[in-house]
Amino acid sequence: MKEDADKDKDKDSKIWGALLFGLIGATVTTFAVGQLRRSVDWFYVQLLRTQSRKGQRGGSFRTSFQEEAWRKHNKRLQEEYEEEMERVKSFLMVHNETERNAKFRLERNKYKRSYESWRENGHGAYHQHFQREDWYWKTDTSFRERRTNYQETPRETGNYALSHHYSMLGLDRFRKTPYSDAEIKTAFRTKAKEYHPDQNQDNIEAAEAKFKEVLTSYEAIKQERRN
């Protein structure tokens, strides 16, 4: 028992010794750090005082070394900025050129496909469309050439026919305010577009007959207004 008690005392002594040694070490370290910090602060204060005196005498507080370092730093920043701008410009030029080439190829391929389709179909849809347009103008011309016939229409039937022509264009002949030339032309274009064969592919023959009636009515109204 006595030996165990002695061993415990030895352990306690060692522990307390280690704690005391650590405390002394920490105190010394704290003192050394504090002393070093005070020394640095004192040196910094002295440096500021020296620079302040130089400034009061009209001189710059920067040394020639500091000026040179500052100048080199600014020069390097400027060079890096210019290099970065050059890279951006080069990237934008390449990007724009690529975009223009892509648009050009897209438009070229589109027109190429249209031309090839036109050739393969034997001018099909285009030829048919132009034939219809040609028929329209020929029909319009034929009615212009025959417009003198409207002068030979008897007066009794002329009023009824004229009312019919106005109704063909969707107009009321007996409206209190007479129609202007622009209104009649607009009404004609609306009806012509409605009955045009291109707009009625499912019943072209009926559309052509109706379209001719619209043309006849339009020419009759124009002739009546001239007279």
Backbone bond lengths (Angstrom), bond angles and torsions (degrees), N, CA, C in turn:
res aa  C-N    CA-C-N  psi(-1)  N-CA   C-N-CA  omega(-1)  CA-C   N-CA-C  phi
1 M - - - 1.458 - - 1.504 111.13 -
2 K 1.289 115.89 -42.35 1.465 120.46 -178.73 1.505 110.45 -64.86
3 E 1.345 116.25 -38.10 1.468 119.52 179.98 1.524 110.18 -66.11
4 D 1.332 116.22 -38.69 1.474 119.07 178.85 1.513 110.84 -65.08
5 A 1.330 115.53 -38.92 1.471 118.65 179.60 1.510 110.28 -65.40
6 D 1.325 117.10 -38.62 1.470 120.32 178.75 1.520 110.62 -65.33
7 K 1.336 116.10 -39.33 1.467 119.10 179.27 1.522 110.96 -64.22
8 D 1.342 115.53 -39.91 1.471 118.68 179.51 1.513 110.62 -64.89
9 K 1.332 116.43 -39.11 1.461 119.15 178.70 1.517 111.08 -64.23
10 D 1.348 116.03 -39.62 1.470 119.32 178.82 1.528 110.60 -62.68
11 K 1.353 116.70 -41.57 1.468 119.79 179.75 1.519 110.76 -63.71
12 D 1.354 114.29 -42.75 1.470 117.75 -179.77 1.512 110.72 -63.77
13 S 1.317 115.86 -38.36 1.467 119.42 -179.86 1.521 110.55 -64.69
14 K 1.322 115.55 -41.85 1.470 119.19 179.49 1.530 110.95 -63.56
15 I 1.342 115.36 -41.73 1.471 118.86 -179.50 1.512 110.55 -63.28
16 W 1.331 115.59 -46.84 1.471 118.83 179.88 1.519 111.06 -64.40
17 G 1.324 116.22 -35.16 1.467 119.25 177.89 1.518 111.20 -64.74
18 A 1.345 115.89 -41.00 1.470 119.72 179.91 1.520 110.61 -65.93
19 L 1.363 115.43 -41.01 1.468 118.60 179.04 1.518 111.39 -64.31
20 L 1.319 115.76 -42.14 1.462 119.99 179.98 1.518 111.24 -64.97
21 F 1.332 115.68 -41.88 1.465 119.59 178.59 1.534 110.77 -63.58
22 G 1.353 115.64 -41.22 1.467 118.79 178.71 1.514 111.52 -64.84
23 L 1.358 115.68 -39.26 1.461 119.50 179.67 1.518 111.07 -64.40
24 I 1.329 115.69 -43.24 1.470 119.52 178.77 1.527 110.02 -63.56
25 G 1.353 116.21 -42.60 1.475 119.51 179.91 1.520 111.70 -62.73
26 A 1.334 115.52 -41.45 1.467 118.87 179.79 1.512 110.91 -65.56
27 T 1.350 115.12 -39.59 1.476 118.76 179.66 1.517 110.85 -63.64
28 V 1.342 114.85 -44.76 1.471 119.14 -179.55 1.525 110.31 -63.65
29 T 1.335 115.70 -42.63 1.475 119.42 -179.90 1.521 111.08 -62.98
30 T 1.337 115.74 -44.07 1.469 119.92 179.14 1.516 110.89 -61.50
31 F 1.315 115.73 -42.39 1.465 119.74 179.41 1.529 111.09 -64.25
32 A 1.363 115.02 -41.47 1.469 118.67 -178.68 1.524 110.80 -66.14
33 V 1.341 115.68 -42.55 1.466 119.17 179.02 1.518 110.78 -64.28
34 G 1.338 115.62 -42.50 1.460 118.76 178.48 1.512 111.80 -62.60
35 Q 1.337 115.52 -41.05 1.462 119.13 179.12 1.529 110.96 -64.68
36 L 1.358 115.73 -41.20 1.461 119.77 179.39 1.528 110.83 -64.59
37 R 1.323 116.18 -39.60 1.470 119.78 -179.90 1.525 110.57 -66.36
38 R 1.358 115.51 -40.61 1.465 118.33 177.71 1.517 111.06 -63.92
39 S 1.335 115.70 -35.03 1.468 119.00 179.18 1.526 110.50 -67.68
40 V 1.343 115.80 -42.62 1.464 119.69 179.10 1.519 110.31 -64.22
41 D 1.347 116.55 -42.88 1.463 119.98 179.04 1.524 111.01 -62.06
42 W 1.327 115.38 -41.30 1.473 118.88 -179.82 1.529 110.53 -64.23
43 F 1.361 115.29 -41.02 1.465 119.20 179.80 1.532 110.85 -65.99
44 Y 1.355 116.26 -38.66 1.470 120.37 -179.65 1.526 110.37 -66.79
45 V 1.354 116.07 -40.36 1.472 119.88 178.33 1.515 110.40 -63.12
46 Q 1.332 115.76 -42.37 1.463 118.87 179.26 1.526 110.89 -63.86
47 L 1.349 116.37 -38.19 1.460 119.98 179.43 1.524 110.68 -65.03
48 L 1.336 116.49 -42.78 1.462 120.01 178.39 1.520 111.29 -62.83
49 R 1.332 116.43 -40.21 1.465 119.10 178.65 1.521 110.94 -63.53
50 T 1.335 115.04 -41.48 1.469 118.37 179.80 1.522 110.69 -63.34
51 Q 1.347 116.08 -43.87 1.465 119.49 179.50 1.519 111.38 -65.72
52 S 1.344 115.47 -36.30 1.463 118.79 179.38 1.520 110.71 -64.58
53 R 1.337 115.75 -40.68 1.471 118.47 178.45 1.517 110.48 -63.34
54 K 1.324 116.45 -40.67 1.465 119.02 178.96 1.524 110.70 -62.78
55 G 1.368 115.98 -39.63 1.455 118.97 179.59 1.515 111.41 -65.65
56 Q 1.336 117.46 -37.90 1.457 120.27 178.60 1.514 111.88 -65.66
57 R 1.296 116.96 -30.50 1.473 119.61 179.04 1.527 111.20 -79.42
58 G 1.375 118.04 1.34 1.464 121.07 176.65 1.510 113.13 94.13
59 G 1.303 118.80 -4.37 1.455 121.10 179.84 1.515 111.24 -88.78
60 S 1.294 116.75 162.37 1.457 121.62 178.00 1.512 109.47 -79.78
61 F 1.360 115.26 141.41 1.462 117.89 -179.55 1.523 111.49 -77.43
62 R 1.318 116.66 -12.12 1.461 119.08 177.12 1.523 110.06 -82.88
63 T 1.301 114.14 140.45 1.461 119.30 175.99 1.516 109.03 -81.50
64 S 1.301 116.31 168.13 1.462 120.60 178.53 1.526 110.86 -62.48
65 F 1.310 116.19 -32.80 1.463 119.65 178.25 1.530 110.79 -65.42
66 Q 1.346 115.97 -43.06 1.455 119.78 178.76 1.525 111.66 -64.17
67 E 1.331 116.11 -40.35 1.461 120.28 178.55 1.528 110.91 -62.06
68 E 1.327 116.18 -43.49 1.459 120.40 -179.67 1.528 111.22 -65.68
69 A 1.342 116.23 -41.75 1.462 120.02 178.51 1.527 110.91 -64.01
70 W 1.322 116.25 -40.66 1.466 120.51 178.66 1.529 111.89 -64.78
71 R 1.323 114.80 -40.61 1.461 119.13 179.68 1.527 110.74 -65.25
72 K 1.329 117.42 -43.56 1.459 120.86 178.94 1.531 111.28 -63.88
73 H 1.329 115.38 -38.18 1.462 119.44 179.56 1.529 110.76 -63.67
74 N 1.316 116.44 -45.58 1.467 120.05 178.62 1.525 111.66 -63.32
75 K 1.333 115.54 -40.27 1.456 119.50 179.40 1.523 111.18 -63.20
76 R 1.330 116.88 -41.58 1.456 120.71 179.56 1.530 111.28 -65.21
77 L 1.338 115.89 -41.07 1.461 119.31 177.36 1.523 111.52 -62.20
78 Q 1.352 116.14 -41.86 1.459 120.41 179.39 1.528 111.04 -63.62
79 E 1.340 116.63 -42.51 1.460 120.47 179.20 1.529 111.27 -64.56
80 E 1.337 116.81 -41.30 1.458 119.84 178.56 1.529 111.20 -64.24
81 Y 1.350 115.20 -39.25 1.464 119.39 178.77 1.529 110.70 -63.84
82 E 1.336 116.25 -44.72 1.464 119.76 -179.72 1.528 111.51 -64.65
83 E 1.338 116.65 -39.65 1.463 119.76 177.75 1.528 111.15 -63.39
84 E 1.338 116.02 -41.11 1.455 119.90 179.35 1.525 111.09 -64.91
85 M 1.344 117.03 -40.61 1.458 120.51 177.88 1.526 111.12 -63.92
86 E 1.323 117.53 -38.73 1.458 120.76 177.64 1.527 111.12 -63.55
87 R 1.336 115.71 -40.20 1.466 118.81 178.49 1.528 111.10 -64.94
88 V 1.348 115.68 -40.06 1.465 119.41 178.84 1.526 110.63 -64.36
89 K 1.354 116.70 -43.92 1.462 120.44 179.25 1.528 111.23 -61.66
90 S 1.333 115.78 -43.28 1.466 119.59 179.67 1.524 110.89 -62.52
91 F 1.334 115.57 -41.96 1.464 119.48 179.23 1.523 111.48 -62.91
92 L 1.344 116.33 -43.51 1.465 120.06 -179.55 1.523 111.10 -65.45
93 M 1.334 117.45 -39.80 1.457 120.34 179.24 1.525 111.01 -62.54
94 V 1.328 115.87 -45.02 1.467 119.94 179.70 1.524 110.26 -64.63
95 H 1.346 115.99 -41.55 1.468 120.19 -179.39 1.521 111.09 -63.74
96 N 1.340 117.24 -45.24 1.468 120.65 -179.48 1.525 111.42 -64.80
97 E 1.329 116.21 -40.66 1.460 119.95 179.09 1.528 110.75 -63.64
98 T 1.327 115.99 -42.22 1.463 119.87 178.15 1.522 111.49 -63.23
99 E 1.340 115.84 -40.86 1.465 119.85 179.85 1.522 111.33 -65.72
100 R 1.341 116.88 -41.54 1.465 119.82 178.28 1.527 111.39 -63.76
101 N 1.328 116.28 -42.08 1.466 119.73 178.98 1.527 111.25 -63.24
102 A 1.341 115.97 -39.43 1.464 119.33 179.81 1.525 111.03 -65.01
103 K 1.342 117.13 -42.21 1.465 120.19 178.42 1.527 111.08 -64.89
104 F 1.338 115.68 -40.93 1.460 119.27 179.65 1.523 110.96 -62.16
105 R 1.341 116.75 -45.14 1.469 120.04 179.75 1.528 110.99 -64.06
106 L 1.338 116.14 -37.85 1.457 119.73 179.71 1.525 111.32 -63.63
107 E 1.351 116.62 -47.06 1.464 120.07 179.12 1.527 111.29 -65.31
108 R 1.329 116.61 -40.58 1.462 120.19 -179.90 1.524 111.10 -62.57
109 N 1.330 116.39 -44.28 1.464 119.42 179.80 1.524 111.52 -65.84
110 K 1.346 116.06 -35.33 1.465 118.88 -179.87 1.524 110.88 -64.40
111 Y 1.348 116.56 -47.86 1.460 119.20 179.64 1.530 111.98 -68.89
112 K 1.326 115.63 -31.52 1.460 118.81 178.08 1.520 110.64 -65.74
113 R 1.347 116.15 -42.66 1.467 119.20 178.12 1.522 111.41 -64.64
114 S 1.340 116.41 -39.23 1.467 119.45 178.90 1.527 110.88 -63.22
115 Y 1.336 116.64 -42.71 1.462 120.61 -179.18 1.521 110.91 -66.16
116 E 1.351 116.12 -43.21 1.459 119.42 179.59 1.526 111.00 -64.03
117 S 1.337 116.46 -39.89 1.464 119.16 177.56 1.518 110.88 -63.99
118 W 1.319 116.40 -38.63 1.468 121.02 178.78 1.523 111.29 -62.99
119 R 1.339 116.82 -41.25 1.465 120.73 179.95 1.521 111.05 -70.93
120 E 1.346 117.04 -43.32 1.462 119.96 -177.66 1.525 112.03 -64.36
121 N 1.317 117.44 -33.99 1.461 120.93 -178.71 1.519 112.63 -87.28
122 G 1.330 117.22 6.25 1.455 119.71 179.47 1.506 112.02 63.09
123 H 1.312 115.80 42.39 1.467 123.72 179.79 1.528 110.96 65.41
124 G 1.345 117.15 18.82 1.459 123.52 -170.75 1.508 116.77 -41.88
125 A 1.335 116.41 -81.49 1.463 118.92 -172.84 1.511 111.54 -65.08
126 Y 1.346 116.22 -37.11 1.467 119.08 -179.54 1.527 110.84 -67.01
127 H 1.339 115.80 -43.52 1.457 119.63 -178.96 1.529 110.55 -63.80
128 Q 1.333 115.43 -42.52 1.456 119.57 179.14 1.518 111.01 -63.56
129 H 1.337 115.87 -40.64 1.467 119.69 -179.92 1.521 111.08 -63.66
130 F 1.337 116.71 -45.40 1.462 119.75 -179.35 1.527 111.19 -67.62
131 Q 1.349 116.61 -33.13 1.458 118.86 176.20 1.523 110.57 -62.69
132 R 1.315 115.97 -41.37 1.456 118.93 -179.97 1.516 111.26 -67.18
133 E 1.330 117.23 -40.27 1.457 119.77 177.48 1.523 110.33 -63.22
134 D 1.351 116.22 -40.24 1.458 120.16 179.19 1.529 110.05 -65.26
135 W 1.334 115.98 -40.25 1.464 119.54 177.38 1.516 110.51 -61.96
136 Y 1.320 116.55 -38.13 1.470 120.09 -179.62 1.516 110.87 -61.89
137 W 1.338 115.83 -47.23 1.462 118.25 -177.50 1.533 111.79 -70.44
138 K 1.347 116.11 -35.91 1.465 118.26 176.74 1.525 110.67 -64.24
139 T 1.337 115.37 -41.87 1.458 118.98 179.10 1.516 110.97 -64.09
140 D 1.338 115.58 -42.47 1.459 120.35 179.54 1.522 110.31 -61.34
141 T 1.346 116.65 -41.98 1.467 120.98 179.42 1.520 111.14 -65.20
142 S 1.334 116.28 -40.85 1.468 118.86 -179.06 1.517 111.13 -62.92
143 F 1.314 116.63 -35.87 1.463 118.57 178.64 1.520 111.59 -73.18
144 R 1.325 116.44 -30.32 1.464 118.21 175.91 1.524 110.44 -66.51
145 E 1.363 114.61 -39.39 1.465 118.32 -178.97 1.520 111.91 -68.38
146 R 1.333 116.82 -25.68 1.462 120.20 -177.96 1.520 112.92 -97.52
147 R 1.326 117.87 10.22 1.454 118.51 -173.70 1.531 112.49 -69.08
148 T 1.357 116.74 -20.38 1.468 118.35 177.74 1.513 111.62 -65.28
149 N 1.337 116.62 -20.63 1.458 119.68 -179.74 1.523 112.11 -65.16
150 Y 1.358 116.41 -25.27 1.452 118.68 -178.23 1.522 111.46 -68.78
151 Q 1.354 116.30 -23.81 1.456 119.27 177.62 1.530 111.37 -70.60
152 E 1.327 116.73 -22.15 1.461 120.98 -177.57 1.533 112.23 -88.82
153 T 1.365 117.00 -3.45 1.460 119.44 -179.41 1.522 110.12 -69.49
154 P 1.322 119.99 131.64 1.470 122.38 178.68 1.519 110.82 -58.21
155 R 1.311 116.44 146.55 1.454 121.22 -175.82 1.525 111.68 -65.11
156 E 1.359 116.08 -30.84 1.456 118.73 -177.82 1.526 111.26 -63.95
157 T 1.307 115.32 -46.13 1.465 119.53 -178.79 1.524 111.77 -86.32
158 G 1.328 116.24 -15.15 1.466 119.48 -177.25 1.510 112.91 -64.72
159 N 1.325 117.25 -40.96 1.463 119.63 -179.09 1.521 111.36 -64.30
160 Y 1.333 116.06 -42.08 1.465 119.03 178.37 1.528 111.00 -64.64
161 A 1.339 115.28 -43.96 1.468 119.10 -179.55 1.523 110.93 -63.18
162 L 1.341 116.17 -39.72 1.459 119.24 -179.28 1.526 111.13 -65.78
163 S 1.327 115.87 -39.25 1.472 118.92 176.39 1.525 110.43 -62.36
164 H 1.337 115.07 -39.30 1.468 119.21 177.81 1.527 111.02 -63.37
165 H 1.336 116.66 -40.44 1.464 120.25 179.60 1.531 110.92 -62.88
166 Y 1.331 116.74 -41.83 1.468 119.25 177.71 1.531 110.96 -62.96
167 S 1.333 115.87 -41.48 1.465 118.45 -179.66 1.523 111.64 -67.16
168 M 1.342 117.51 -30.56 1.463 120.16 176.96 1.524 111.44 -62.11
169 L 1.323 116.76 -30.25 1.470 120.67 178.06 1.523 112.06 -92.96
170 G 1.343 115.81 4.83 1.456 119.42 179.38 1.518 112.68 78.44
171 L 1.338 117.67 24.78 1.459 122.43 -177.37 1.528 110.44 -113.07
172 D 1.327 116.17 158.84 1.463 123.47 177.27 1.530 108.25 -107.25
173 R 1.323 115.54 111.49 1.467 119.69 -175.68 1.525 112.09 -64.21
174 F 1.327 117.23 -27.98 1.458 121.11 -175.21 1.533 112.44 -96.17
175 R 1.314 116.22 20.83 1.465 118.51 175.68 1.524 109.62 -64.41
176 K 1.336 116.38 142.41 1.462 119.98 -176.12 1.522 111.38 -60.96
177 T 1.331 115.85 -43.69 1.467 119.90 179.61 1.525 109.10 -91.76
178 P 1.323 118.67 119.70 1.475 119.96 -179.23 1.530 111.82 -60.17
179 Y 1.310 114.98 148.87 1.460 119.76 178.08 1.521 110.10 -74.41
180 S 1.318 115.23 144.62 1.464 119.88 174.51 1.525 109.37 -84.20
181 D 1.328 115.83 164.97 1.471 119.77 178.04 1.518 111.34 -60.11
182 A 1.339 116.00 -37.75 1.468 119.71 -179.50 1.522 110.88 -65.46
183 E 1.341 118.01 -39.56 1.466 120.96 179.29 1.521 111.19 -65.37
184 I 1.332 116.09 -41.43 1.467 119.43 179.49 1.524 110.67 -66.15
185 K 1.326 116.23 -41.21 1.465 119.37 179.69 1.529 110.59 -65.02
186 T 1.336 117.23 -40.38 1.464 120.58 178.57 1.528 111.11 -63.79
187 A 1.349 116.17 -41.96 1.467 119.71 178.57 1.523 110.95 -63.57
188 F 1.343 116.43 -40.33 1.465 120.03 178.50 1.524 111.12 -62.69
189 R 1.325 117.06 -45.66 1.468 120.17 -178.92 1.518 111.03 -62.61
190 T 1.338 116.28 -38.69 1.465 119.35 179.87 1.526 111.25 -63.34
191 K 1.347 116.44 -46.88 1.460 119.88 -179.81 1.527 111.70 -69.42
192 A 1.333 116.81 -38.11 1.466 119.80 179.13 1.520 110.74 -62.62
193 K 1.314 116.28 -40.01 1.463 119.76 178.28 1.528 110.58 -68.02
194 E 1.330 116.16 -35.88 1.466 119.91 -178.99 1.528 111.93 -65.91
195 Y 1.344 116.59 -39.44 1.467 120.23 -176.01 1.527 113.21 -102.70
196 H 1.304 118.06 7.79 1.461 119.88 -179.45 1.530 109.69 -64.24
197 P 1.333 118.16 137.47 1.479 120.57 -178.51 1.524 113.39 -55.40
198 D 1.320 117.52 -33.09 1.466 118.86 179.93 1.522 111.81 -64.74
199 Q 1.334 116.92 -25.51 1.457 120.86 -179.85 1.529 112.41 -90.97
200 N 1.332 116.78 -3.76 1.468 121.01 -177.44 1.527 109.81 -134.37
201 Q 1.301 116.46 62.38 1.459 121.84 -176.56 1.529 112.20 -65.10
202 D 1.323 117.45 -26.59 1.465 119.21 -177.39 1.524 112.24 -78.38
203 N 1.335 118.69 -16.63 1.470 121.23 -179.72 1.528 108.28 -148.14
204 I 1.318 115.81 70.19 1.457 121.41 -172.77 1.527 111.84 -67.39
205 E 1.337 117.86 -41.13 1.471 120.49 -175.94 1.527 111.37 -62.72
206 A 1.317 116.76 -45.97 1.465 120.02 179.25 1.527 110.73 -65.30
207 A 1.339 116.10 -37.26 1.459 119.91 179.52 1.520 110.84 -65.46
208 E 1.343 116.69 -39.96 1.464 119.90 179.13 1.530 111.28 -64.38
209 A 1.334 116.73 -40.36 1.469 119.95 179.00 1.525 110.79 -64.33
210 K 1.327 115.86 -43.42 1.460 119.53 179.52 1.517 110.95 -66.98
211 F 1.320 115.54 -37.21 1.460 120.47 -179.96 1.529 110.52 -63.64
212 K 1.336 116.83 -39.74 1.468 120.71 178.10 1.531 110.93 -64.23
213 E 1.320 116.53 -37.98 1.463 119.78 177.42 1.529 111.31 -63.52
214 V 1.322 115.83 -39.95 1.470 119.72 178.11 1.520 110.17 -62.85
215 L 1.344 116.90 -43.26 1.465 120.67 178.38 1.530 110.90 -62.36
216 T 1.346 115.93 -43.17 1.466 120.15 179.47 1.527 111.11 -60.12
217 S 1.326 115.44 -45.21 1.464 119.57 -179.40 1.519 111.43 -64.74
218 Y 1.322 116.78 -40.91 1.462 119.99 -179.92 1.523 111.28 -62.87
219 E 1.338 117.57 -44.81 1.461 121.30 179.31 1.530 110.98 -65.43
220 A 1.334 116.61 -37.52 1.463 119.96 179.52 1.521 111.14 -65.09
221 I 1.316 116.23 -42.34 1.472 119.90 179.85 1.524 110.46 -65.93
222 K 1.331 116.99 -41.96 1.467 119.42 178.69 1.523 110.91 -62.01
223 Q 1.341 116.90 -41.95 1.459 120.70 -179.84 1.528 110.97 -65.01
224 E 1.329 116.17 -41.12 1.464 120.36 179.87 1.523 111.10 -64.28
225 R 1.314 117.30 -37.52 1.466 120.47 -179.52 1.527 110.98 -72.22
226 R 1.341 117.26 -30.33 1.469 119.15 176.77 1.535 110.54 -67.89
227 N 1.323 115.16 -37.16 1.467 119.37 -177.98 1.528 111.50 -75.60
